[in-house]
Amino acid sequence: MTPLDDQLFDAPTPLMVLVRPQMGENIGAAARAMLNFGCARMRLVAPRDGWPNPKATAMASGASTVLERAGVFPTLPEAISDCDYVYATTARGRGLTKPVLTPERAMLEARAMIAAGKRVAVLFGPERAGLENDDVARANAIITVPVNPAFYSLNLAQCVLLVAYEHMRLGVDVPPEVMAMAGTDFATAIEREKLGDHYEERLEEAAFFFPPEKADAMRLNLRNMWARLALTRADVQTLHGMLRQIVRGRQDKS
């Protein structure tokens, strides 16, 4: 086991507990989803096809370390016996009085509990019908993903991915939008100003600002447009070049 593996398994993340999973491929896909978002601690409850499962390993594709260190238990009570708080994922009403949370809210709670030294688990049911009522009854709260009510069935690995994603997202400071500059910088105010001057000059020559009483408003709208476009220096150079070529082409024809 590498230091990176040890670091992953020591990370403060929830336990992902797959209850009676049926297909090795889905277990492997769940392992991949977990590792994508920094979760590595998996527990399996009575996997249908036994364990280890070569189909799970093949599907894990680089996330086999999650499978190698997965805990395997014959029953759910044994799998969660050391857990302080347990969430059950289900899309169906169960007639049980429990808090029902979105993945985002649940993982916000989970982060706080884990930071306080608590062990948190999330239960995921078998592919055919999900968790049974006896399973859900052992959980403290329910996680329900907002999905299309006409088609609410999620693949096991998809559900694991959504929960793991929310857990990681809430713990990293990632801006919701960035601009990939591709080797250039934003145009400065003076560069935008000169671009506006260039276009106004050529448009004036072309009698664009007509009628005269609307000319000032038209110029103002153009200035506003250049600022609103968030132009790069490369954009400004291209627009200057385009305008020069248009003017040159008209002169050549005349």
Beta strands, then each sheet from edge to edge (+ up, - down):
strand 1: 15-19
strand 2: 42-45
strand 3: 71-73
strand 4: 85-89
strand 5: 100-101
strand 6: 120-124
strand 7: 141-143
sheet 1: 3+ 2+ 1+ 6+ 4+ 7+ 5+
end
